[in-house]
Amino acid sequence: MYSSNYKIRVRYSDTDQMGYVYYGNYASFYEIGRVEALRDLGFSYKAMEDDGIIMPVLDCYSKFLLPAKYDELITIKTSIKELPRVKIHFSYEITNENNQLLNTGETTLVFLRKESHRPCRAPEKVIELLKPFFE
């Protein structure tokens, strides 16, 4: 399994009138987590898109346990639990500064060729970088 942590401070614009993170913003936190997890691995999401492969979200699941609040420093833990093929699955755990679990989630993305929008295998570089975590 591969995992990466990324810290972000909850901004005022992330919250609703109660000072809690608006539920729809968790998808943005997931995106930040997965882009930074791939970056930590040594893989550039932008370079992949420049090479003609895109990764739209196929599904997104979220479970809300406790609210994240304005100005809290939260940690987005992003995990990849299996080697990707045509799809890649990400799992997320969001915790606050007290290490309380606030949210869990999962997304599945599919690798597509940019010009045709047809499914394709995960880029070989992604497989090479992830393989040591699964041996």
C-alpha positions as CSV (number, residue, x, y, z in Angstrom):
1,M,0.0,0.0,0.0
2,Y,1.2,3.5,-0.8
3,S,0.1,6.5,1.3
4,S,1.0,10.2,1.6
5,N,-0.1,13.0,3.9
6,Y,-0.7,16.6,3.0
7,K,-1.6,19.4,5.4
8,I,-3.9,22.3,4.6
9,R,-5.5,25.0,6.6
10,V,-9.3,25.3,6.3
11,R,-10.0,28.6,4.7
12,Y,-13.0,30.8,5.3
13,S,-14.2,30.2,1.8
14,D,-14.3,26.4,2.5
15,T,-16.9,26.8,5.2
16,D,-20.6,27.3,5.5
17,Q,-22.4,29.8,7.8
18,M,-21.7,27.5,10.8
19,G,-18.0,27.7,10.3
20,Y,-17.9,24.0,9.2
21,V,-16.4,22.8,5.9
22,Y,-19.2,22.7,3.4
23,Y,-19.7,19.0,2.4
24,G,-19.1,19.6,-1.3
25,N,-15.6,20.9,-0.6
26,Y,-14.4,17.5,0.6
27,A,-14.2,16.4,-3.1
28,S,-11.7,19.3,-3.5
29,F,-9.7,18.0,-0.6
30,Y,-9.6,14.6,-2.2
31,E,-8.3,16.1,-5.4
32,I,-5.6,18.0,-3.5
33,G,-4.7,14.8,-1.7
34,R,-4.4,12.6,-4.8
35,V,-2.4,15.2,-6.8
36,E,0.0,15.7,-3.9
37,A,0.3,12.0,-3.3
38,L,1.3,11.4,-6.9
39,R,3.7,14.4,-6.7
40,D,5.3,12.9,-3.5
41,L,5.7,9.6,-5.4
42,G,7.6,11.5,-8.2
43,F,4.8,11.6,-10.7
44,S,3.4,14.7,-12.3
45,Y,-0.3,14.8,-13.0
46,K,0.3,17.7,-15.4
47,A,3.0,15.9,-17.3
48,M,0.6,12.9,-17.7
49,E,-2.0,15.2,-19.2
50,D,0.6,16.8,-21.4
51,D,1.4,13.3,-22.6
52,G,-2.2,12.8,-23.6
53,I,-3.7,10.8,-20.7
54,I,-6.5,12.2,-18.5
55,M,-8.1,10.8,-15.4
56,P,-11.8,11.7,-14.9
57,V,-13.5,10.7,-11.7
58,L,-15.7,7.6,-12.1
59,D,-17.1,7.6,-8.5
60,C,-16.8,9.4,-5.2
61,Y,-17.8,8.2,-1.8
62,S,-17.6,10.3,1.4
63,K,-18.5,9.6,5.0
64,F,-18.7,12.5,7.4
65,L,-17.8,11.7,11.0
66,L,-17.0,15.1,12.6
67,P,-16.9,18.6,11.1
68,A,-13.7,20.2,9.9
69,K,-13.8,23.9,11.1
70,Y,-12.6,27.2,9.9
71,D,-8.8,27.8,10.5
72,E,-8.1,24.2,11.5
73,L,-5.0,22.6,10.1
74,I,-6.2,19.3,8.6
75,T,-4.3,16.4,7.2
76,I,-5.4,14.6,4.1
77,K,-4.0,11.1,4.1
78,T,-4.3,9.6,0.6
79,S,-3.7,5.9,0.0
80,I,-3.5,3.6,-3.0
81,K,-4.2,0.1,-1.9
82,E,-3.7,-1.8,-5.2
83,L,-1.7,-1.3,-8.4
84,P,-3.7,0.6,-11.0
85,R,-4.7,-0.9,-14.3
86,V,-7.2,1.0,-16.3
87,K,-8.7,2.4,-13.1
88,I,-7.0,3.8,-10.0
89,H,-8.6,3.7,-6.6
90,F,-7.8,6.3,-3.9
91,S,-8.8,6.2,-0.2
92,Y,-8.8,9.2,2.1
93,E,-8.7,9.9,5.8
94,I,-9.0,13.5,6.9
95,T,-8.0,14.3,10.5
96,N,-7.7,17.5,12.5
97,E,-4.8,18.9,14.6
98,N,-5.9,16.6,17.5
99,N,-5.7,13.6,15.2
100,Q,-9.5,13.1,15.3
101,L,-10.8,11.3,12.2
102,L,-13.2,13.8,10.6
103,N,-13.9,12.2,7.2
104,T,-13.2,9.1,5.1
105,G,-13.7,8.8,1.4
106,E,-12.8,6.9,-1.7
107,T,-12.6,7.9,-5.4
108,T,-12.1,5.8,-8.5
109,L,-10.6,7.4,-11.6
110,V,-10.2,6.0,-15.0
111,F,-7.3,6.5,-17.4
112,L,-8.4,7.8,-20.8
113,R,-6.6,8.9,-23.9
114,K,-7.2,12.6,-24.2
115,E,-7.8,12.7,-27.9
116,S,-10.3,9.8,-28.1
117,H,-11.6,9.6,-24.5
118,R,-11.1,5.8,-24.8
119,P,-9.8,3.9,-21.7
120,C,-6.2,3.0,-21.6
121,R,-3.8,1.3,-19.2
122,A,-2.1,3.3,-16.4
123,P,1.1,5.0,-17.5
124,E,4.1,2.7,-17.1
125,K,5.8,5.4,-15.0
126,V,3.0,5.2,-12.4
127,I,3.2,1.4,-12.3
128,E,7.0,1.6,-11.9
129,L,6.8,4.1,-9.0
130,L,4.1,2.2,-7.2
131,K,5.4,-1.4,-7.7
132,P,7.8,-1.3,-4.7
133,F,5.0,-0.6,-2.3
134,F,3.2,-3.8,-3.4
135,E,6.1,-6.3,-3.4
